[in-house]
Amino acid sequence: MISSEIKQFEKYYTMLTEYLVTYSMQIVAAIFILLIGLWIAQKLANVVANLMTRHNIDITLTNFVSNVVKVLLIVMVIIIALGKIGISVTPFVAAIGAASLGAGLALQGMLSNYGAGLAIIATRPFVVGDTIEIKNVSGQVKTIELGHTTLINEEKVEITIPNKHIVGEILHNSFKYSLVKGEIGIAYNACSNTAINLIERALSTHQHVAEVPNSQIGIERFGDSGVIISYRYWVPTTKIIETKLAVNSAVYAAINNAHIEIPFPQRVVTLQKSECDNA
């Protein structure tokens, strides 16, 4: 039993020795090619990344392209090195092709997200910091990844949207701001111009109300109890709630301190006595 194992070991040792003697120079050349190829792949990937960065191309697309260049070069170098030591790469290529087909079918949804992510990065319908609305979901763009886009809304909730649900859909982009609407009623005998000036002053003094686009203030409609003045302004998407509450408080205080009457709904009820009641 032991002698057979020794003979088998000697057999493998002899085969390995003969292989090393026969292909020693090829093995050294293959290692040299592999090391030089890895160095060139890293350098070329860095060159591509720096070139795209200088042209202000999106960082996600820059990283993706540079990594693809690096991987392709490494694969080519490995194939050349294997061929140098007498190993046929044809079975590996066939296996890689079959595995790629199976992986493509299994990861079809993920790959479609990646394709949509590349389309978003290339066409740039929105960038980080913009406020978008897609499929009744809105928020400020926090990150754009190859597979998904992350939004953050006014409630500080992060929303992750697969990129395949963005490309090809109707998209609203208000850039870095969102529109906020408010209204307040004043009595018919009050001066509307004074109220409008007070509201304009309250909006202009708040730090989060945008100067551009300009705020819009005016008479919205004529109600049953008073004149309704509407005001519209733009604020950063993540500051909607706190800014709206603060602006409404400032508008109410300004109108109240100016002794402008704020009417409330009233109903006039008339009681009529019938002839039966008189009898």
C-alpha positions as CSV (number, residue, x, y, z in Angstrom):
1,M,0.0,0.0,0.0
2,I,2.7,2.4,1.0
3,S,4.9,1.4,-1.9
4,S,2.1,2.1,-4.4
5,E,1.6,5.6,-3.0
6,I,5.3,6.2,-3.2
7,K,5.3,5.1,-6.8
8,Q,2.3,7.3,-7.6
9,F,4.1,10.3,-5.9
10,E,7.2,9.6,-7.9
11,K,5.2,9.5,-11.1
12,Y,3.6,12.9,-10.4
13,Y,7.0,14.3,-9.3
14,T,8.6,13.1,-12.5
15,M,5.8,14.6,-14.6
16,L,6.1,17.9,-12.7
17,T,9.8,18.0,-13.1
18,E,9.7,17.3,-16.8
19,Y,7.0,20.0,-17.2
20,L,9.1,22.5,-15.4
21,V,12.2,21.6,-17.4
22,T,10.3,21.8,-20.7
23,Y,8.3,24.9,-20.0
24,S,10.6,26.7,-17.5
25,M,11.3,29.6,-19.9
26,Q,7.7,29.8,-20.9
27,I,6.6,29.9,-17.2
28,V,9.0,32.8,-16.5
29,A,7.7,34.6,-19.6
30,A,4.1,34.0,-18.6
31,I,4.7,35.4,-15.1
32,F,6.6,38.4,-16.6
33,I,3.7,39.0,-19.0
34,L,1.2,38.7,-16.2
35,L,3.0,41.2,-14.0
36,I,3.6,43.7,-16.8
37,G,-0.1,43.3,-17.9
38,L,-1.4,44.0,-14.5
39,W,0.7,47.1,-14.2
40,I,-0.4,48.4,-17.6
41,A,-4.1,47.6,-16.9
42,Q,-3.9,49.7,-13.6
43,K,-2.1,52.6,-15.3
44,L,-4.4,52.7,-18.3
45,A,-7.5,52.5,-16.0
46,N,-6.1,55.5,-14.1
47,V,-5.4,57.4,-17.3
48,V,-9.0,56.8,-18.5
49,A,-10.4,57.9,-15.1
50,N,-8.3,61.1,-15.0
51,L,-9.2,61.9,-18.6
52,M,-13.0,61.6,-17.9
53,T,-12.6,63.5,-14.6
54,R,-11.0,66.4,-16.5
55,H,-13.9,66.6,-18.9
56,N,-16.4,66.7,-15.9
57,I,-18.0,63.3,-16.7
58,D,-20.1,61.9,-13.9
59,I,-18.0,60.0,-11.3
60,T,-20.2,56.9,-11.4
61,L,-19.7,56.6,-15.2
62,T,-16.0,57.4,-14.8
63,N,-15.5,54.6,-12.3
64,F,-17.5,52.1,-14.3
65,V,-15.6,52.8,-17.6
66,S,-12.2,52.7,-15.9
67,N,-13.0,49.4,-14.2
68,V,-14.3,47.8,-17.4
69,V,-11.1,48.8,-19.2
70,K,-9.0,47.3,-16.4
71,V,-10.9,44.0,-16.3
72,L,-10.8,43.6,-20.1
73,L,-7.0,44.1,-20.1
74,I,-6.5,41.7,-17.2
75,V,-8.6,39.0,-19.0
76,M,-6.5,39.5,-22.2
77,V,-3.2,39.3,-20.3
78,I,-4.4,36.1,-18.5
79,I,-5.3,34.5,-21.8
80,I,-1.9,35.4,-23.3
81,A,-0.1,34.1,-20.2
82,L,-2.0,30.8,-20.3
83,G,-1.3,30.3,-24.0
84,K,2.4,30.9,-23.3
85,I,2.7,27.9,-21.0
86,G,0.8,25.6,-23.4
87,I,-2.7,25.7,-21.8
88,S,-5.4,26.0,-24.4
89,V,-7.9,28.8,-23.5
90,T,-10.6,27.6,-25.9
91,P,-12.5,25.5,-23.2
92,F,-12.3,28.5,-20.9
93,V,-13.7,30.8,-23.5
94,A,-16.6,28.5,-24.1
95,A,-17.3,28.0,-20.4
96,I,-17.2,31.8,-19.9
97,G,-19.6,32.3,-22.7
98,A,-22.0,29.7,-21.3
99,A,-21.7,31.1,-17.8
100,S,-22.3,34.7,-19.2
101,L,-25.5,33.5,-21.0
102,G,-26.8,31.8,-17.8
103,A,-25.9,34.8,-15.6
104,G,-27.5,37.2,-18.1
105,L,-30.8,35.3,-18.0
106,A,-30.8,35.0,-14.2
107,L,-29.8,38.6,-13.6
108,Q,-32.0,40.1,-16.4
109,G,-33.7,42.5,-14.0
110,M,-30.4,43.6,-12.4
111,L,-28.8,44.1,-15.8
112,S,-31.7,46.2,-17.0
113,N,-31.2,48.4,-14.0
114,Y,-27.6,48.8,-14.8
115,G,-28.4,49.6,-18.4
116,A,-30.9,52.2,-17.3
117,G,-28.3,53.6,-14.8
118,L,-25.8,54.1,-17.7
119,A,-28.5,55.9,-19.7
120,I,-29.3,58.2,-16.8
121,I,-25.6,59.0,-16.3
122,A,-25.0,59.5,-20.0
123,T,-28.0,61.7,-20.8
124,R,-28.2,63.4,-17.3
125,P,-31.9,64.2,-17.1
126,F,-31.2,65.0,-13.5
127,V,-28.2,65.3,-11.2
128,V,-27.5,64.9,-7.5
129,G,-29.3,67.8,-5.7
130,D,-32.2,68.0,-8.2
131,T,-35.8,67.5,-7.1
132,I,-37.7,65.0,-9.3
133,E,-41.1,63.4,-9.3
134,I,-41.5,60.0,-11.0
135,K,-44.5,57.7,-10.7
136,N,-46.1,59.9,-8.0
137,V,-42.9,59.7,-5.9
138,S,-40.9,62.8,-5.3
139,G,-37.8,63.9,-3.5
140,Q,-34.3,65.4,-3.8
141,V,-31.8,63.2,-5.6
142,K,-29.2,62.0,-3.0
143,T,-27.2,59.5,-5.0
144,I,-27.2,58.0,-8.5
145,E,-25.9,54.5,-8.7
146,L,-25.7,52.1,-11.6
147,G,-28.5,50.0,-10.3
148,H,-30.7,52.5,-8.4
149,T,-31.3,56.1,-7.6
150,T,-31.9,57.3,-4.0
151,L,-34.1,60.2,-3.2
152,I,-34.7,62.0,0.1
153,N,-38.0,63.8,0.8
154,E,-39.1,66.6,3.1
155,E,-39.7,64.1,5.9
156,K,-36.0,63.0,5.7
157,V,-37.1,59.6,4.4
158,E,-34.8,57.9,1.8
159,I,-36.6,56.5,-1.2
160,T,-34.7,53.9,-3.4
161,I,-36.0,53.6,-7.0
162,P,-34.6,50.9,-9.4
163,N,-33.3,52.8,-12.5
164,K,-35.4,50.7,-14.9
165,H,-38.5,52.4,-13.4
166,I,-37.1,55.9,-14.2
167,V,-35.9,55.6,-17.8
168,G,-38.8,56.0,-20.3
169,E,-41.2,57.4,-17.7
170,I,-42.6,61.0,-17.5
171,L,-40.2,62.8,-15.1
172,H,-40.7,66.2,-13.4
173,N,-37.5,68.0,-12.5
174,S,-37.7,71.2,-10.4
175,F,-34.0,71.1,-9.8
176,K,-32.9,72.0,-6.2
177,Y,-36.2,73.6,-5.1
178,S,-39.8,72.6,-4.5
179,L,-42.9,74.8,-4.8
180,V,-44.9,75.6,-1.6
181,K,-48.3,77.2,-1.6
182,G,-50.1,79.1,1.1
183,E,-53.1,81.4,1.4
184,I,-54.8,83.7,4.0
185,G,-58.1,85.5,4.0
186,I,-58.6,89.2,4.8
187,A,-61.8,91.2,5.2
188,Y,-63.4,92.9,2.2
189,N,-62.9,96.3,3.9
190,A,-59.1,95.7,4.4
191,C,-56.4,97.0,2.0
192,S,-55.2,94.0,-0.1
193,N,-52.1,95.9,-1.2
194,T,-51.0,96.3,2.4
195,A,-51.5,92.7,3.1
196,I,-49.6,91.7,0.0
197,N,-46.6,93.9,1.0
198,L,-46.6,92.4,4.5
199,I,-46.6,88.8,3.1
200,E,-43.8,89.7,0.6
201,R,-41.7,91.1,3.4
202,A,-42.3,88.0,5.5
203,L,-41.2,85.8,2.6
204,S,-38.1,87.8,1.8
205,T,-36.8,87.7,5.3
206,H,-36.8,83.9,5.7
207,Q,-33.5,82.3,5.0
208,H,-34.7,79.2,3.1
209,V,-37.1,81.0,0.7
210,A,-35.4,81.2,-2.7
211,E,-34.8,84.5,-4.4
212,V,-34.8,82.8,-7.8
213,P,-37.4,81.7,-8.8
214,N,-39.3,84.7,-7.5
215,S,-42.1,84.4,-5.0
216,Q,-45.6,85.1,-6.3
217,I,-48.3,86.8,-4.2
218,G,-51.7,88.0,-5.2
219,I,-55.5,87.7,-4.8
220,E,-56.4,84.1,-5.4
221,R,-60.2,84.4,-5.2
222,F,-63.1,86.2,-3.6
223,G,-64.6,84.0,-0.8
224,D,-67.9,84.2,1.0
225,S,-66.3,85.8,4.0
226,G,-63.3,87.7,2.6
227,V,-60.6,88.1,0.0
228,I,-58.3,85.1,-0.3
229,I,-54.6,86.1,-0.8
230,S,-52.4,83.3,-2.2
231,Y,-48.6,83.2,-1.9
232,R,-46.3,80.8,-3.7
233,Y,-42.6,80.4,-3.1
234,W,-39.7,78.0,-3.6
235,V,-37.6,76.2,-0.9
236,P,-35.0,73.4,-0.8
237,T,-36.8,70.1,-1.0
238,T,-35.5,68.9,2.4
239,K,-36.7,72.1,4.1
240,I,-40.3,72.1,3.0
241,I,-42.2,71.4,6.2
242,E,-40.1,73.5,8.6
243,T,-40.1,76.5,6.1
244,K,-43.8,76.2,5.5
245,L,-44.7,76.3,9.2
246,A,-42.3,79.2,9.8
247,V,-43.6,81.2,6.9
248,N,-47.3,80.7,7.8
249,S,-46.5,81.8,11.4
250,A,-44.7,84.9,10.1
251,V,-47.5,85.8,7.6
252,Y,-50.2,85.4,10.3
253,A,-48.2,87.6,12.8
254,A,-47.6,90.3,10.2
255,I,-51.3,90.5,9.2
256,N,-52.4,90.4,12.8
257,N,-49.9,93.0,14.0
258,A,-51.1,95.3,11.2
259,H,-54.6,95.0,12.6
260,I,-55.9,93.6,9.4
261,E,-59.1,91.6,10.0
262,I,-58.9,87.9,9.3
263,P,-62.5,86.9,8.7
264,F,-63.9,83.5,9.7
265,P,-66.9,81.7,8.0
266,Q,-70.2,83.1,9.0
267,R,-73.7,81.9,8.3
268,V,-76.9,84.0,8.6
269,V,-79.9,82.0,9.8
270,T,-83.3,83.6,9.3
271,L,-86.2,82.1,11.3
272,Q,-89.6,82.6,9.6
273,K,-92.9,82.1,11.5
274,S,-95.6,80.3,9.6
275,E,-99.3,81.2,9.6
276,C,-100.0,78.1,11.7
277,D,-97.6,79.5,14.4
278,N,-99.5,82.8,14.5
279,A,-102.8,81.0,14.9
